[in-house]
Amino acid sequence: MHFLFSAFTLLLFVSLASGQNRTSVVSPEIDSGDKVTFRLVAPKANDVTIYGDWMPLGSTEKMAKDAGGTWSITLGSIAPGLYIYNFNVDGMAIADPINPKMKLRARTSASILELPGKSGELWEPGDVPHGTIEIINHKSTVINGETRQFYVYLPPGYEKNKSANYPILYLLHGSNDTPAGWTTMGRANFIMDNLVARKEAREMIIIMPFGHAVAFGTPGNNNALFEKYLLEEVMPLAEKKYRVAHGRENRAVVGLSMGGGHSLGIGLGHLDLFSAVGAFSSAVPADFEKRFQGLLNEPERTNKKLNLLWIGCGRQDPGFANSQRLSNLLITHKIQHTFHPTEGAHTYTVWRQYFSEVAPLLFQKKTSAK
């Protein structure tokens, strides 16, 4: 009996110790320098790699397995910022299961690595008045009666200044993203808080809708349906609910990747509604020249309507050549715009910087083209 009790106690101790080791695993673990260790408990796995969007597109790093079945890798020289990463376990991509910071997407999810800045970055929550984020759910008649949602940023002064009306920005995400993309990764809310506190940008309302009017990965004309959804449902709902300064001078549309294509198509296609258009790493409409022939052929009229046309793309982005060709086309037709090429790939590191540069230009006097 004593032997059985001792054996049971030993097994229980081993079990608890094993469980404690598993639950005490930390990932990601950031040291005092610029090194980060990632870990994954997967004793039955044969091959584990990691990909983070600070790495060159398509590259991975192999992780090493210890005797207890925990895979790990330590990486360095990662600049301060927010990054998306995932593990690949025997051919299956998964999020980091012990990191609560998740990057939700239309299909599959990943994890977020946040490396704080050295001296307070614009995308970090500063010691300043903060705006609020609201999530609006509504039933869409345009999209088959679906319950849809859009995110809303209300500036710090919105609740205090009950008599004030605000310009409105429609901020659009990219393919396989969600309405939360511009807050969880883009940090548009914190960027705006900090810019407003520095008096470098106007207070504005920001509407962030779900850009997949057609389910991601399924056939259908998403661009046309999203345009109809934005113009006929999101805009009327938002501009009735919130204290919006009406008129095209107080309305802008900006987007990244797929959302950049939406911004170009919707904004330039409806200059009666929008006075400013921004496209980051944009999916340039293939029929742009044909579709906007009238706009291109009447530069004086177009330039009078556009307070801002801003196009940015990283040189390491697969779509850089398309953005450059678009700028060259606009130059040929004497359409005033800013083309802003930078270093960087197709990541939120680039898009946060672009938003930080574009937000101060919105709803100001017309800027000079570059």
N, C-alpha and C positions, 0 to 999 in steps of 0.2 A: 504494500500500500504506500509506504514511504517512497519507494522507488518510482511508483507510478505518479505520485504527486510531484516528485522532483522532476521527472521527465516532462510532465505537463507544464510545470512552471518554466522549464528551460525552453520548451517550444513556444510558450506564450511570450517569453522574453525576446526570443529571436524574432517572432512575428511582429511584436511591437517595435523592436529596434529597426527591423526592415521597413515597417510602415513609417517610422519617424524619419529614417533616411530619405524615403521617397518624398514625404511631405515637406522636408526641409530643403529640398532642391530649389535653387533660385535661378530664374531666367526671365529677362536678361539681368545680369549683375554688372553694374557700372563701377569701375574703380575710380580712384581720385584723379587719375590721369585721363587719357583718351581711349582706354581699353575697355571692351565690353565682352563678357563671357556669356554664351548662350548654352543652355542645357536642355536635354530631352531624355526622360526615362523611357526607354524602349528596348528591354532586354532581348526580345525576340527578333528585332530588326537586323537586317544584314547590311544595309547601306543607308546612311543618313547624310544629307547635305543641307546647306542653308543658302537662301538667296535674300538679299536685302537691296532696296532700290538705291543705296549708296554705291552699289557695285555696278560695273558695266553690264548692260542688258544682256541676258543670256548666260552670264557667268554664275558659278556656284562655288562654295567652299565645302570641302569634305570635313565631317565631324568625326571625332575619335571616340571609341567606346571603352569604358573602363570595366573592371571585373564585376561590378555590380549592375551593369546594364545601362548605365547613364552615358549618353553621348554628349560631347561638349566641344566647344571651340572658343578661342579667345581671339578677337579681332581688334585692331587698333587703327589709329589715324582716321577716325570718323568725325567729321566736323559737327558742331552743335546743330541740332535740328530735330525734326520729326521724320521718321522713316518707316516704311512698310517692309515687313520681312515675313518669311514663312520657312518651314522645314519641308524637306521632301524625304519621305520614309518609304524606301523600297518602291519608288515610283509614284507615290501618292503625296500630293501637296497638302500640308495641314498647317493650321495656325499653331502658335506656341501655346500648349494647353495650360500652362501655369502663369501666363501673362494676362492680367485682366484688361489690358488696353487693347481693344479689338478694332480692326478696320473692317467694318461691314461693307459688303459689296452686293451687287445685284445677284451674282452667283459666286459662291465660295467666299471665304473670309481669310483674313491674315491678321498679323499682330503689328503693334506699333512700338517702335523704339523711340524714346524721347531723351535727347541729350541736351541738358540745359545750356543756355548761352553763358558767356563769360561776363557780360555787362548789361543784361536785360535786352533781349531781342524784341522786335516789334510783335512777333507772334506769341510771346509769352505774356501771361496775365500780369500786368503791372499794377503798381499801387496807385490806381486811378479809378475814377467812377466807371462802372461797368454797365453796358447795355444788357438787355435780356434776350433770351432765345425762347420763342414760342413755336409749338408744333400745331399746325392747323390740319385737321382731318375733314374731308368733305367727300360727298358722293359725286362722281363725275358722270355727267350725261354724255360727254364727248367720248369717254373711254369706257364704253360698255357697262355703265352703272357701277364701276369699281369705286371702292373707297380709296381715295388717294390722300397724300399728305404733302405739305410743303413747310419748310422751316422759315421762320421770320426772325430777323435781328431788328430790335428796336433800340435806338441810341440812348445813351445815359440820360439825356434831358427829356425823353419822351413823356414820362409820367409826371414830371414836374411842370413842364410847359404845356398846359392843357390847351392853350390857344394857338400853339404853333403847329404849322403844317410842314411836312418834310418831303424832300425829293426822294425818289424811290429807284432802287437798283435791283434789277433781276439778274441774279448771279447763278450761272448754270454749271453743272458738273459734267464729268466725262463719261465715256462708255464704261459699263459695269460698275458704276458708282451708285450712291444713294443720295437723298437730300441732305444727309448728315455729313457728306464729304467735305464741304467747305467750312464746317465748324470743327470736326474731329481732326482733320489733317490740314485743311487750309487755314484754320484759325482766323478766319475773316472777322469774327467777332472781337477777338483780342487785338488784332491789328487795327480795327476801327476805333476801339476804345483808346488805344495809345495814340493814334493819329489825332483824334479829336482832342484828347487831353493836351497834346502839344500844339493845338490850333493849326494843324497842318492839313486837315480835311474837314469838310462840312459834315455835320450830323446828317444821317440819312437812314431810311428804312431799307432793309435788304430782304428780298424774297428769294428763297432757294427751293425750287420745285424739283420733283422727281422727273428726270429727263427721259426715262424709258416709257414712252407712251405705248409702245409695243414691247412685250416682254423680251428681256435681253436674250439673244441667241435664237430668236424665232423670226421667221420671215415676215415682212410687212414694211410699209413706208413709215418708219419712226419719225423722220424729219417732218413730214407733212402733218402727221397726227399730233406731234408735240406742239407744233406751231399753232394749230387750231386749239389745243388744250390750253396753252399759255395765254393766247389772245382772248379766247372766248370764256374761259373759266377762271384761271388763276388771277389774271389782272383785274377783272371786275370784282372778284371776291375780295382780293387784297385791298384794292383802292376804295372799296366801300367800307371795309372793316377798320382801316387805319386812317389817321389824319395825314393824308397825302396832299402835297402841293401839286395841283393838276397842271396839265399841259406838257407838251413834248420836251420843253426845256428842262423839265424836272423829272425826266424818265430816261434811264440808261439800261443797256443790256450788255453783260460781260460773261464770258464763259471760257472754259478750258477744254481742249481736245474736242470730243463730240459736242460739248457745250459751246466751244468756240465756233464750230460750224453752225450751230443753232443761232448763236449771236449774230454772225455775219448774215445768215439767211433771213432771220426775223428782223433784225435791226435795220439792215440796208433795204430790206423789202418793205419796211413800214416806217419811212422817215417822217411820216405824219404823226407817228406815235413816239419815236425815239430820237434824241439828239446826240447820243453818245453810244459808241459801240466798241467793245474790246474783245480781242480774240487771242487766247494764250495757247501756243502749241496746237493750233487749230486744225481740225478736219475741214479743209477748204472745200466747199462744194465743187464737184467736178464740172458742173455746167455754169460756173460763176460768170464767165465772160458773156455767155449767151443770155443767162438769166438776168444779168444786170447791165445789159447793153445800153438801155436808156440812161441809166445812172452814169455809166462811163462816158457816154457821148455828150453829156451835158454837165461838164465839170463845174462851171460857174454856179449853176443852180444847186448841184450836189454839195459843193463846198459851203454854200450859204446855210444849208440845212444841218450839216455835220459840225457840231462843236468839237467832237473828238472821235477819231478813228484810230485805234491803237492796236498794233499787231506785234506780238512778241513770240520768239521761239528760241530754244536752245540749239546750239550748233550740233550737239550730239543726239538731238531728237531725230527719229526716223522721218518725221514730217517737215524737217527744216527746209528742204528744197521747195516744198509746196508753199510755205509761208513766204519764202523769198520770191518765188515766181509771182505770187499775189501782189507783193509790194511793187515789183517791177511793172506789173500790169497797171497798177494804180498810178505809178509815176508816168508811164506812157500816156495815160489819159488825163494827167494833171489833177488827180484826185488827192487832196491834201490828207496826209496821214502820218503817223509815226510808225516806223518799222524798228523794232528793238531786238536785234540779235544778241544773244549772250552765250556764255558757256553753260552747259547743263543738258540733261536728258529729259525724258518725258515723266517728270516727277513733281510732287508737290513742293519740293525744295525750290524749284524754279517758279512754280505758280504762286507760292506765298510771296516771293520777291516781286513778281509782276503785280500782284494785287496791291502790295505796299506802295508801288510806284504809280499805279493807275488811280487808286482811290482818291488821292489828293487832287487829281486833275478833274474829277467829276463835278459837274454842276458849278464850274467856275467859268470865267470868261474864256472865250475860245483860245486854245493853245496854238502855237506855231508848229507847223509840220517840221519833221526832222528827216 
